[in-house]
């Protein structure tokens, strides 16, 4: 359930990131990559 919510949010964020300038895109992607790494490493 939580995974679905997270993936829906990530899809929205990625769509927004594609429309954003490159600098903003990297700012958005980096924390989320760390967030995902943390989830998968902890589980």
mmCIF entry with sequence, helices, sheets and N, C-alpha, C, O atoms, coordinates in Angstrom:
data_MODEL
# 
_entry.id   MODEL 
# 
_entity.id                         1 
_entity.type                       polymer 
_entity.pdbx_number_of_molecules   1 
# 
_entity_poly.entity_id                      1 
_entity_poly.type                           'polypeptide(L)' 
_entity_poly.nstd_linkage                   no 
_entity_poly.nstd_monomer                   no 
_entity_poly.pdbx_seq_one_letter_code       
;(UNK)(UNK)(UNK)(UNK)(UNK)(UNK)(UNK)(UNK)(UNK)(UNK)(UNK)(UNK)(UNK)(UNK)(UNK)(UNK)
(UNK)(UNK)(UNK)(UNK)(UNK)(UNK)(UNK)(UNK)(UNK)(UNK)(UNK)(UNK)(UNK)(UNK)(UNK)(UNK)
(UNK)(UNK)(UNK)(UNK)(UNK)(UNK)(UNK)(UNK)(UNK)(UNK)(UNK)
;
_entity_poly.pdbx_seq_one_letter_code_can   XXXXXXXXXXXXXXXXXXXXXXXXXXXXXXXXXXXXXXXXXXX 
_entity_poly.pdbx_strand_id                 A 
# 
loop_
_entity_poly_seq.entity_id 
_entity_poly_seq.num 
_entity_poly_seq.mon_id 
_entity_poly_seq.hetero 
1 1  UNK n 
1 2  UNK n 
1 3  UNK n 
1 4  UNK n 
1 5  UNK n 
1 6  UNK n 
1 7  UNK n 
1 8  UNK n 
1 9  UNK n 
1 10 UNK n 
1 11 UNK n 
1 12 UNK n 
1 13 UNK n 
1 14 UNK n 
1 15 UNK n 
1 16 UNK n 
1 17 UNK n 
1 18 UNK n 
1 19 UNK n 
1 20 UNK n 
1 21 UNK n 
1 22 UNK n 
1 23 UNK n 
1 24 UNK n 
1 25 UNK n 
1 26 UNK n 
1 27 UNK n 
1 28 UNK n 
1 29 UNK n 
1 30 UNK n 
1 31 UNK n 
1 32 UNK n 
1 33 UNK n 
1 34 UNK n 
1 35 UNK n 
1 36 UNK n 
1 37 UNK n 
1 38 UNK n 
1 39 UNK n 
1 40 UNK n 
1 41 UNK n 
1 42 UNK n 
1 43 UNK n 
# 
_struct_asym.id          A 
_struct_asym.entity_id   1 
# 
loop_
_struct_conf.conf_type_id 
_struct_conf.id 
_struct_conf.pdbx_PDB_helix_id 
_struct_conf.beg_label_comp_id 
_struct_conf.beg_label_asym_id 
_struct_conf.beg_label_seq_id 
_struct_conf.pdbx_beg_PDB_ins_code 
_struct_conf.end_label_comp_id 
_struct_conf.end_label_asym_id 
_struct_conf.end_label_seq_id 
_struct_conf.pdbx_end_PDB_ins_code 
_struct_conf.beg_auth_comp_id 
_struct_conf.beg_auth_asym_id 
_struct_conf.beg_auth_seq_id 
_struct_conf.end_auth_comp_id 
_struct_conf.end_auth_asym_id 
_struct_conf.end_auth_seq_id 
_struct_conf.pdbx_PDB_helix_class 
_struct_conf.details 
_struct_conf.pdbx_PDB_helix_length 
HELX_P HELX_P1 AA1 UNK A 2  ? UNK A 19 ? UNK A 2  UNK A 19 1 ? 18 
HELX_P HELX_P2 AA2 UNK A 22 ? UNK A 42 ? UNK A 22 UNK A 42 1 ? 21 
# 
_struct_conf_type.id          HELX_P 
_struct_conf_type.criteria    ? 
_struct_conf_type.reference   ? 
# 
loop_
_atom_site.group_PDB 
_atom_site.id 
_atom_site.type_symbol 
_atom_site.label_atom_id 
_atom_site.label_alt_id 
_atom_site.label_comp_id 
_atom_site.label_asym_id 
_atom_site.label_entity_id 
_atom_site.label_seq_id 
_atom_site.pdbx_PDB_ins_code 
_atom_site.Cartn_x 
_atom_site.Cartn_y 
_atom_site.Cartn_z 
_atom_site.occupancy 
_atom_site.B_iso_or_equiv 
_atom_site.pdbx_formal_charge 
_atom_site.auth_seq_id 
_atom_site.auth_comp_id 
_atom_site.auth_asym_id 
_atom_site.auth_atom_id 
_atom_site.pdbx_PDB_model_num 
ATOM 1   N N  . UNK A 1 1  ? 0.838  -1.203 0.000   1.00 0.00 ? 1  UNK A N  1 
ATOM 2   C CA . UNK A 1 1  ? 0.000  0.000  0.000   1.00 0.00 ? 1  UNK A CA 1 
ATOM 3   C C  . UNK A 1 1  ? 0.877  1.259  0.000   1.00 0.00 ? 1  UNK A C  1 
ATOM 4   O O  . UNK A 1 1  ? 0.716  2.157  -0.826  1.00 0.00 ? 1  UNK A O  1 
ATOM 5   N N  . UNK A 1 2  ? 1.811  1.286  0.961   1.00 0.00 ? 2  UNK A N  1 
ATOM 6   C CA . UNK A 1 2  ? 2.719  2.430  1.040   1.00 0.00 ? 2  UNK A CA 1 
ATOM 7   C C  . UNK A 1 2  ? 3.546  2.547  -0.233  1.00 0.00 ? 2  UNK A C  1 
ATOM 8   O O  . UNK A 1 2  ? 3.787  3.646  -0.733  1.00 0.00 ? 2  UNK A O  1 
ATOM 9   N N  . UNK A 1 3  ? 3.980  1.396  -0.753  1.00 0.00 ? 3  UNK A N  1 
ATOM 10  C CA . UNK A 1 3  ? 4.761  1.388  -1.988  1.00 0.00 ? 3  UNK A CA 1 
ATOM 11  C C  . UNK A 1 3  ? 4.000  2.031  -3.138  1.00 0.00 ? 3  UNK A C  1 
ATOM 12  O O  . UNK A 1 3  ? 4.579  2.750  -3.953  1.00 0.00 ? 3  UNK A O  1 
ATOM 13  N N  . UNK A 1 4  ? 2.694  1.765  -3.198  1.00 0.00 ? 4  UNK A N  1 
ATOM 14  C CA . UNK A 1 4  ? 1.877  2.352  -4.269  1.00 0.00 ? 4  UNK A CA 1 
ATOM 15  C C  . UNK A 1 4  ? 1.812  3.863  -4.145  1.00 0.00 ? 4  UNK A C  1 
ATOM 16  O O  . UNK A 1 4  ? 1.906  4.584  -5.139  1.00 0.00 ? 4  UNK A O  1 
ATOM 17  N N  . UNK A 1 5  ? 1.648  4.338  -2.915  1.00 0.00 ? 5  UNK A N  1 
ATOM 18  C CA . UNK A 1 5  ? 1.587  5.785  -2.679  1.00 0.00 ? 5  UNK A CA 1 
ATOM 19  C C  . UNK A 1 5  ? 2.910  6.422  -3.076  1.00 0.00 ? 5  UNK A C  1 
ATOM 20  O O  . UNK A 1 5  ? 2.937  7.457  -3.742  1.00 0.00 ? 5  UNK A O  1 
ATOM 21  N N  . UNK A 1 6  ? 4.009  5.795  -2.660  1.00 0.00 ? 6  UNK A N  1 
ATOM 22  C CA . UNK A 1 6  ? 5.330  6.332  -2.978  1.00 0.00 ? 6  UNK A CA 1 
ATOM 23  C C  . UNK A 1 6  ? 5.543  6.358  -4.487  1.00 0.00 ? 6  UNK A C  1 
ATOM 24  O O  . UNK A 1 6  ? 6.022  7.356  -5.025  1.00 0.00 ? 6  UNK A O  1 
ATOM 25  N N  . UNK A 1 7  ? 5.193  5.273  -5.174  1.00 0.00 ? 7  UNK A N  1 
ATOM 26  C CA . UNK A 1 7  ? 5.440  5.223  -6.618  1.00 0.00 ? 7  UNK A CA 1 
ATOM 27  C C  . UNK A 1 7  ? 4.571  6.245  -7.348  1.00 0.00 ? 7  UNK A C  1 
ATOM 28  O O  . UNK A 1 7  ? 5.013  6.836  -8.334  1.00 0.00 ? 7  UNK A O  1 
ATOM 29  N N  . UNK A 1 8  ? 3.349  6.461  -6.880  1.00 0.00 ? 8  UNK A N  1 
ATOM 30  C CA . UNK A 1 8  ? 2.488  7.479  -7.484  1.00 0.00 ? 8  UNK A CA 1 
ATOM 31  C C  . UNK A 1 8  ? 3.113  8.863  -7.311  1.00 0.00 ? 8  UNK A C  1 
ATOM 32  O O  . UNK A 1 8  ? 3.127  9.672  -8.238  1.00 0.00 ? 8  UNK A O  1 
ATOM 33  N N  . UNK A 1 9  ? 3.631  9.119  -6.104  1.00 0.00 ? 9  UNK A N  1 
ATOM 34  C CA . UNK A 1 9  ? 4.291  10.399 -5.853  1.00 0.00 ? 9  UNK A CA 1 
ATOM 35  C C  . UNK A 1 9  ? 5.532  10.550 -6.710  1.00 0.00 ? 9  UNK A C  1 
ATOM 36  O O  . UNK A 1 9  ? 5.792  11.631 -7.240  1.00 0.00 ? 9  UNK A O  1 
ATOM 37  N N  . UNK A 1 10 ? 6.302  9.479  -6.853  1.00 0.00 ? 10 UNK A N  1 
ATOM 38  C CA . UNK A 1 10 ? 7.521  9.542  -7.658  1.00 0.00 ? 10 UNK A CA 1 
ATOM 39  C C  . UNK A 1 10 ? 7.190  9.816  -9.119  1.00 0.00 ? 10 UNK A C  1 
ATOM 40  O O  . UNK A 1 10 ? 7.886  10.590 -9.776  1.00 0.00 ? 10 UNK A O  1 
ATOM 41  N N  . UNK A 1 11 ? 6.133  9.188  -9.635  1.00 0.00 ? 11 UNK A N  1 
ATOM 42  C CA . UNK A 1 11 ? 5.736  9.441  -11.023 1.00 0.00 ? 11 UNK A CA 1 
ATOM 43  C C  . UNK A 1 11 ? 5.401  10.913 -11.210 1.00 0.00 ? 11 UNK A C  1 
ATOM 44  O O  . UNK A 1 11 ? 5.810  11.532 -12.192 1.00 0.00 ? 11 UNK A O  1 
ATOM 45  N N  . UNK A 1 12 ? 4.658  11.465 -10.265 1.00 0.00 ? 12 UNK A N  1 
ATOM 46  C CA . UNK A 1 12 ? 4.292  12.878 -10.330 1.00 0.00 ? 12 UNK A CA 1 
ATOM 47  C C  . UNK A 1 12 ? 5.538  13.755 -10.285 1.00 0.00 ? 12 UNK A C  1 
ATOM 48  O O  . UNK A 1 12 ? 5.664  14.711 -11.051 1.00 0.00 ? 12 UNK A O  1 
ATOM 49  N N  . UNK A 1 13 ? 6.462  13.419 -9.376  1.00 0.00 ? 13 UNK A N  1 
ATOM 50  C CA . UNK A 1 13 ? 7.696  14.189 -9.229  1.00 0.00 ? 13 UNK A CA 1 
ATOM 51  C C  . UNK A 1 13 ? 8.539  14.102 -10.496 1.00 0.00 ? 13 UNK A C  1 
ATOM 52  O O  . UNK A 1 13 ? 9.098  15.102 -10.946 1.00 0.00 ? 13 UNK A O  1 
ATOM 53  N N  . UNK A 1 14 ? 8.630  12.903 -11.072 1.00 0.00 ? 14 UNK A N  1 
ATOM 54  C CA . UNK A 1 14 ? 9.441  12.732 -12.278 1.00 0.00 ? 14 UNK A CA 1 
ATOM 55  C C  . UNK A 1 14 ? 8.849  13.504 -13.450 1.00 0.00 ? 14 UNK A C  1 
ATOM 56  O O  . UNK A 1 14 ? 9.584  14.093 -14.242 1.00 0.00 ? 14 UNK A O  1 
ATOM 57  N N  . UNK A 1 15 ? 7.518  13.504 -13.564 1.00 0.00 ? 15 UNK A N  1 
ATOM 58  C CA . UNK A 1 15 ? 6.864  14.282 -14.624 1.00 0.00 ? 15 UNK A CA 1 
ATOM 59  C C  . UNK A 1 15 ? 7.171  15.768 -14.434 1.00 0.00 ? 15 UNK A C  1 
ATOM 60  O O  . UNK A 1 15 ? 7.498  16.469 -15.392 1.00 0.00 ? 15 UNK A O  1 
ATOM 61  N N  . UNK A 1 16 ? 7.064  16.237 -13.196 1.00 0.00 ? 16 UNK A N  1 
ATOM 62  C CA . UNK A 1 16 ? 7.376  17.639 -12.904 1.00 0.00 ? 16 UNK A CA 1 
ATOM 63  C C  . UNK A 1 16 ? 8.844  17.931 -13.193 1.00 0.00 ? 16 UNK A C  1 
ATOM 64  O O  . UNK A 1 16 ? 9.185  18.995 -13.709 1.00 0.00 ? 16 UNK A O  1 
ATOM 65  N N  . UNK A 1 17 ? 9.705  16.980 -12.856 1.00 0.00 ? 17 UNK A N  1 
ATOM 66  C CA . UNK A 1 17 ? 11.147 17.170 -13.056 1.00 0.00 ? 17 UNK A CA 1 
ATOM 67  C C  . UNK A 1 17 ? 11.489 17.293 -14.537 1.00 0.00 ? 17 UNK A C  1 
ATOM 68  O O  . UNK A 1 17 ? 12.378 18.057 -14.912 1.00 0.00 ? 17 UNK A O  1 
ATOM 69  N N  . UNK A 1 18 ? 10.785 16.543 -15.373 1.00 0.00 ? 18 UNK A N  1 
ATOM 70  C CA . UNK A 1 18 ? 11.045 16.615 -16.812 1.00 0.00 ? 18 UNK A CA 1 
ATOM 71  C C  . UNK A 1 18 ? 10.740 18.002 -17.360 1.00 0.00 ? 18 UNK A C  1 
ATOM 72  O O  . UNK A 1 18 ? 11.366 18.448 -18.321 1.00 0.00 ? 18 UNK A O  1 
ATOM 73  N N  . UNK A 1 19 ? 9.777  18.682 -16.745 1.00 0.00 ? 19 UNK A N  1 
ATOM 74  C CA . UNK A 1 19 ? 9.415  20.024 -17.189 1.00 0.00 ? 19 UNK A CA 1 
ATOM 75  C C  . UNK A 1 19 ? 10.312 21.089 -16.563 1.00 0.00 ? 19 UNK A C  1 
ATOM 76  O O  . UNK A 1 19 ? 10.345 22.233 -17.015 1.00 0.00 ? 19 UNK A O  1 
ATOM 77  N N  . UNK A 1 20 ? 11.042 20.694 -15.514 1.00 0.00 ? 20 UNK A N  1 
ATOM 78  C CA . UNK A 1 20 ? 11.861 21.650 -14.776 1.00 0.00 ? 20 UNK A CA 1 
ATOM 79  C C  . UNK A 1 20 ? 13.238 21.800 -15.419 1.00 0.00 ? 20 UNK A C  1 
ATOM 80  O O  . UNK A 1 20 ? 13.682 20.920 -16.155 1.00 0.00 ? 20 UNK A O  1 
ATOM 81  N N  . UNK A 1 21 ? 13.911 22.913 -15.140 1.00 0.00 ? 21 UNK A N  1 
ATOM 82  C CA . UNK A 1 21 ? 15.286 23.079 -15.611 1.00 0.00 ? 21 UNK A CA 1 
ATOM 83  C C  . UNK A 1 21 ? 16.203 22.012 -15.026 1.00 0.00 ? 21 UNK A C  1 
ATOM 84  O O  . UNK A 1 21 ? 15.886 21.394 -14.010 1.00 0.00 ? 21 UNK A O  1 
ATOM 85  N N  . UNK A 1 22 ? 17.329 21.807 -15.671 1.00 0.00 ? 22 UNK A N  1 
ATOM 86  C CA . UNK A 1 22 ? 18.249 20.740 -15.272 1.00 0.00 ? 22 UNK A CA 1 
ATOM 87  C C  . UNK A 1 22 ? 18.710 20.875 -13.827 1.00 0.00 ? 22 UNK A C  1 
ATOM 88  O O  . UNK A 1 22 ? 18.824 19.868 -13.127 1.00 0.00 ? 22 UNK A O  1 
ATOM 89  N N  . UNK A 1 23 ? 18.977 22.087 -13.365 1.00 0.00 ? 23 UNK A N  1 
ATOM 90  C CA . UNK A 1 23 ? 19.458 22.264 -11.991 1.00 0.00 ? 23 UNK A CA 1 
ATOM 91  C C  . UNK A 1 23 ? 18.408 21.791 -11.001 1.00 0.00 ? 23 UNK A C  1 
ATOM 92  O O  . UNK A 1 23 ? 18.726 21.102 -10.033 1.00 0.00 ? 23 UNK A O  1 
ATOM 93  N N  . UNK A 1 24 ? 17.165 22.159 -11.243 1.00 0.00 ? 24 UNK A N  1 
ATOM 94  C CA . UNK A 1 24 ? 16.076 21.754 -10.361 1.00 0.00 ? 24 UNK A CA 1 
ATOM 95  C C  . UNK A 1 24 ? 15.914 20.243 -10.427 1.00 0.00 ? 24 UNK A C  1 
ATOM 96  O O  . UNK A 1 24 ? 15.684 19.586 -9.412  1.00 0.00 ? 24 UNK A O  1 
ATOM 97  N N  . UNK A 1 25 ? 16.035 19.701 -11.631 1.00 0.00 ? 25 UNK A N  1 
ATOM 98  C CA . UNK A 1 25 ? 15.887 18.268 -11.824 1.00 0.00 ? 25 UNK A CA 1 
ATOM 99  C C  . UNK A 1 25 ? 16.883 17.505 -10.962 1.00 0.00 ? 25 UNK A C  1 
ATOM 100 O O  . UNK A 1 25 ? 16.512 16.533 -10.303 1.00 0.00 ? 25 UNK A O  1 
ATOM 101 N N  . UNK A 1 26 ? 18.146 17.936 -10.957 1.00 0.00 ? 26 UNK A N  1 
ATOM 102 C CA . UNK A 1 26 ? 19.155 17.228 -10.172 1.00 0.00 ? 26 UNK A CA 1 
ATOM 103 C C  . UNK A 1 26 ? 18.872 17.383 -8.682  1.00 0.00 ? 26 UNK A C  1 
ATOM 104 O O  . UNK A 1 26 ? 19.113 16.455 -7.909  1.00 0.00 ? 26 UNK A O  1 
ATOM 105 N N  . UNK A 1 27 ? 18.367 18.540 -8.269  1.00 0.00 ? 27 UNK A N  1 
ATOM 106 C CA . UNK A 1 27 ? 18.025 18.741 -6.858  1.00 0.00 ? 27 UNK A CA 1 
ATOM 107 C C  . UNK A 1 27 ? 16.896 17.808 -6.436  1.00 0.00 ? 27 UNK A C  1 
ATOM 108 O O  . UNK A 1 27 ? 16.883 17.308 -5.312  1.00 0.00 ? 27 UNK A O  1 
ATOM 109 N N  . UNK A 1 28 ? 15.948 17.577 -7.345  1.00 0.00 ? 28 UNK A N  1 
ATOM 110 C CA . UNK A 1 28 ? 14.822 16.696 -7.044  1.00 0.00 ? 28 UNK A CA 1 
ATOM 111 C C  . UNK A 1 28 ? 15.270 15.238 -7.044  1.00 0.00 ? 28 UNK A C  1 
ATOM 112 O O  . UNK A 1 28 ? 14.882 14.464 -6.169  1.00 0.00 ? 28 UNK A O  1 
ATOM 113 N N  . UNK A 1 29 ? 16.082 14.868 -8.022  1.00 0.00 ? 29 UNK A N  1 
ATOM 114 C CA . UNK A 1 29 ? 16.445 13.462 -8.188  1.00 0.00 ? 29 UNK A CA 1 
ATOM 115 C C  . UNK A 1 29 ? 17.358 12.954 -7.085  1.00 0.00 ? 29 UNK A C  1 
ATOM 116 O O  . UNK A 1 29 ? 17.176 11.838 -6.601  1.00 0.00 ? 29 UNK A O  1 
ATOM 117 N N  . UNK A 1 30 ? 18.341 13.755 -6.678  1.00 0.00 ? 30 UNK A N  1 
ATOM 118 C CA . UNK A 1 30 ? 19.324 13.273 -5.716  1.00 0.00 ? 30 UNK A CA 1 
ATOM 119 C C  . UNK A 1 30 ? 18.703 12.844 -4.387  1.00 0.00 ? 30 UNK A C  1 
ATOM 120 O O  . UNK A 1 30 ? 18.956 11.723 -3.946  1.00 0.00 ? 30 UNK A O  1 
ATOM 121 N N  . UNK A 1 31 ? 17.900 13.688 -3.726  1.00 0.00 ? 31 UNK A N  1 
ATOM 122 C CA . UNK A 1 31 ? 17.300 13.256 -2.460  1.00 0.00 ? 31 UNK A CA 1 
ATOM 123 C C  . UNK A 1 31 ? 16.414 12.031 -2.642  1.00 0.00 ? 31 UNK A C  1 
ATOM 124 O O  . UNK A 1 31 ? 16.377 11.162 -1.772  1.00 0.00 ? 31 UNK A O  1 
ATOM 125 N N  . UNK A 1 32 ? 15.697 11.952 -3.766  1.00 0.00 ? 32 UNK A N  1 
ATOM 126 C CA . UNK A 1 32 ? 14.820 10.805 -3.958  1.00 0.00 ? 32 UNK A CA 1 
ATOM 127 C C  . UNK A 1 32 ? 15.608 9.537  -4.188  1.00 0.00 ? 32 UNK A C  1 
ATOM 128 O O  . UNK A 1 32 ? 15.180 8.460  -3.772  1.00 0.00 ? 32 UNK A O  1 
ATOM 129 N N  . UNK A 1 33 ? 16.752 9.643  -4.843  1.00 0.00 ? 33 UNK A N  1 
ATOM 130 C CA . UNK A 1 33 ? 17.581 8.461  -5.025  1.00 0.00 ? 33 UNK A CA 1 
ATOM 131 C C  . UNK A 1 33 ? 18.087 7.979  -3.672  1.00 0.00 ? 33 UNK A C  1 
ATOM 132 O O  . UNK A 1 33 ? 18.104 6.776  -3.410  1.00 0.00 ? 33 UNK A O  1 
ATOM 133 N N  . UNK A 1 34 ? 18.496 8.899  -2.818  1.00 0.00 ? 34 UNK A N  1 
ATOM 134 C CA . UNK A 1 34 ? 18.945 8.532  -1.471  1.00 0.00 ? 34 UNK A CA 1 
ATOM 135 C C  . UNK A 1 34 ? 17.794 7.914  -0.693  1.00 0.00 ? 34 UNK A C  1 
ATOM 136 O O  . UNK A 1 34 ? 17.976 6.921  0.011   1.00 0.00 ? 34 UNK A O  1 
ATOM 137 N N  . UNK A 1 35 ? 16.605 8.503  -0.821  1.00 0.00 ? 35 UNK A N  1 
ATOM 138 C CA . UNK A 1 35 ? 15.404 8.015  -0.148  1.00 0.00 ? 35 UNK A CA 1 
ATOM 139 C C  . UNK A 1 35 ? 15.106 6.579  -0.571  1.00 0.00 ? 35 UNK A C  1 
ATOM 140 O O  . UNK A 1 35 ? 14.846 5.719  0.270   1.00 0.00 ? 35 UNK A O  1 
ATOM 141 N N  . UNK A 1 36 ? 15.146 6.326  -1.874  1.00 0.00 ? 36 UNK A N  1 
ATOM 142 C CA . UNK A 1 36 ? 14.882 4.979  -2.382  1.00 0.00 ? 36 UNK A CA 1 
ATOM 143 C C  . UNK A 1 36 ? 15.954 4.001  -1.934  1.00 0.00 ? 36 UNK A C  1 
ATOM 144 O O  . UNK A 1 36 ? 15.645 2.876  -1.541  1.00 0.00 ? 36 UNK A O  1 
ATOM 145 N N  . UNK A 1 37 ? 17.221 4.425  -1.990  1.00 0.00 ? 37 UNK A N  1 
ATOM 146 C CA . UNK A 1 37 ? 18.317 3.559  -1.546  1.00 0.00 ? 37 UNK A CA 1 
ATOM 147 C C  . UNK A 1 37 ? 18.105 3.173  -0.090  1.00 0.00 ? 37 UNK A C  1 
ATOM 148 O O  . UNK A 1 37 ? 18.299 2.015  0.281   1.00 0.00 ? 37 UNK A O  1 
ATOM 149 N N  . UNK A 1 38 ? 17.708 4.134  0.735   1.00 0.00 ? 38 UNK A N  1 
ATOM 150 C CA . UNK A 1 38 ? 17.488 3.884  2.157   1.00 0.00 ? 38 UNK A CA 1 
ATOM 151 C C  . UNK A 1 38 ? 16.375 2.865  2.353   1.00 0.00 ? 38 UNK A C  1 
ATOM 152 O O  . UNK A 1 38 ? 16.517 1.941  3.154   1.00 0.00 ? 38 UNK A O  1 
ATOM 153 N N  . UNK A 1 39 ? 15.268 3.023  1.631   1.00 0.00 ? 39 UNK A N  1 
ATOM 154 C CA . UNK A 1 39 ? 14.140 2.094  1.758   1.00 0.00 ? 39 UNK A CA 1 
ATOM 155 C C  . UNK A 1 39 ? 14.559 0.684  1.367   1.00 0.00 ? 39 UNK A C  1 
ATOM 156 O O  . UNK A 1 39 ? 14.282 -0.274 2.089   1.00 0.00 ? 39 UNK A O  1 
ATOM 157 N N  . UNK A 1 40 ? 15.228 0.556  0.223   1.00 0.00 ? 40 UNK A N  1 
ATOM 158 C CA . UNK A 1 40 ? 15.554 -0.781 -0.273  1.00 0.00 ? 40 UNK A CA 1 
ATOM 159 C C  . UNK A 1 40 ? 16.644 -1.430 0.555   1.00 0.00 ? 40 UNK A C  1 
ATOM 160 O O  . UNK A 1 40 ? 16.641 -2.648 0.727   1.00 0.00 ? 40 UNK A O  1 
ATOM 161 N N  . UNK A 1 41 ? 17.582 -0.640 1.075   1.00 0.00 ? 41 UNK A N  1 
ATOM 162 C CA . UNK A 1 41 ? 18.642 -1.210 1.908   1.00 0.00 ? 41 UNK A CA 1 
ATOM 163 C C  . UNK A 1 41 ? 18.084 -1.637 3.263   1.00 0.00 ? 41 UNK A C  1 
ATOM 164 O O  . UNK A 1 41 ? 18.528 -2.634 3.832   1.00 0.00 ? 41 UNK A O  1 
ATOM 165 N N  . UNK A 1 42 ? 17.114 -0.887 3.778   1.00 0.00 ? 42 UNK A N  1 
ATOM 166 C CA . UNK A 1 42 ? 16.552 -1.206 5.092   1.00 0.00 ? 42 UNK A CA 1 
ATOM 167 C C  . UNK A 1 42 ? 15.615 -2.402 5.046   1.00 0.00 ? 42 UNK A C  1 
ATOM 168 O O  . UNK A 1 42 ? 15.502 -3.138 6.026   1.00 0.00 ? 42 UNK A O  1 
ATOM 169 N N  . UNK A 1 43 ? 14.942 -2.605 3.916   1.00 0.00 ? 43 UNK A N  1 
ATOM 170 C CA . UNK A 1 43 ? 13.940 -3.667 3.859   1.00 0.00 ? 43 UNK A CA 1 
ATOM 171 C C  . UNK A 1 43 ? 14.563 -5.041 3.666   1.00 0.00 ? 43 UNK A C  1 
ATOM 172 O O  . UNK A 1 43 ? 13.847 -6.039 3.598   1.00 0.00 ? 43 UNK A O  1 
# 
